[in-house]
Amino acid sequence: MFAVVWNGIDMEFQEHEHFWTTTDGNKLKKFFFNLSTGKSEIKTMIEDAMVEFPVINLSYTGYKNRFSYLAFSNPDMRKNDANKDDLFLNGFLKFDLLEEKIVAKVSLGDTKTAGEVLY
């Protein structure tokens, strides 16, 4: 199973308006489950990018998928006063789930932001 995992989220919104910070480090992880032994493992798939909102081609929901598309964030943009309360998403990545690598990256530049990638 693949999922984006955050180090910590303030779901009570007590420290700041939004639940993300520059140190969250949201990463794509792969979870391994051994149903016979009950053991599990977690492997970080993308170390050098903060990602969110992973999606697949929804026509293939329930089937094995080759690619996932993830919005990525430049953590330095969150330090900018104009962006301090926003999740600044600079573009998206195409991630090969079989080869376990980034195969494409679309950047919108430093002055533009995007939302969740829809396939």
N, C-alpha and C positions, 0 to 999 in steps of 0.2 A: 504494500500500500504506500502511496506517495501522499505527502501532506506538507503544508507550510506550517512551521512551528515557531512560535514566539518565545523568547526567554521569559517574558513576564508581561502581563497586561493588567492595567488598573481598571477593572470593570466597574468600580464604584465611582470613578471620575472624581476622586477626592483631591488628587495632587495637581491635576491640570485638566483642561477642558476635554482633551482627547485621550484615548487609551494607548497611544503609541509614543515612543520617545526615540531619541537618536541612538540609544544603546540597546534597543530591543533585539536587533539582529535577526529579524525574521528570515528563516532559511528553509529551502526545500529539503525535506528529509524522506528517506525510504525506510519503511518499517518492515521487518521480517518477523513472521509468526510461525512457530513450529507447533502445530495443533496436537501433535503426539506427545511432546514433552512439556508443553506449556511455556516454553522459553521464547523470548523475543529479543530482537536487536534493533538498533536505530543507526542509520548511516546518513551523514550530511552529504547531499548531492551537489549543492552549489555553495561554495565557501565565500566567493568574492563578490556576491551581489545580494542585496536585500530584496526579497521578492514577496509577492502577495497575489491573491486571487487566482490560483491555478485552475485552468479549465481544459477540457478536451472537446473534440467534436461531439456535440450532444447526440448526433445520429448514431454514435457508437457506444452510448451508455450501456453498461452491463457486459461489454465485450473488451477484450484485450486491446489497449491503445498503444500506438507507437509514440505519439507526440503530445506534449502538454504545452500550453501557452501561459506565461506568467507575466504580470506587470512587475517592473523593477523600479527601485527607488535609489536615487543618489542621496546617501545620508548627509552629505554636505549641504544640499539644498534645504534641509530642514533647519539648518542653523540661520538661514536668511530670515530677517524679521518679517518679510512679507509672507513667508511660508511656514512660520513657526507653529501655526495651528492647523496645518493641512498635511495630509499624507501626499507628498509630492511624488508622483509617479512619472518618471522620465521616458518610459517606453515599455516595450515588452520583449520577452525572450521566447524562443521556440526551443523546447528541451526534448531531446530524444530519450524516451524512457527505456528503450532497449539497449542503446549504446551508452546511456547514462552520461550525456554531455550536451552542452549548449550547441545548437547547430545554426542558430540565427539570432540576431539582436537588432531591434529597430529602436533607435534613439530619437526622441522628439526634440532634443537640444536642452540647453540649460534654462530656457525661459518659457517652456511649454510643459503642460502636465496632461496626464490622461487618467482614465479610470480603469475599471475592470475590463479585461480583454474578453470580448464575446466572439465565439466562433459561429 
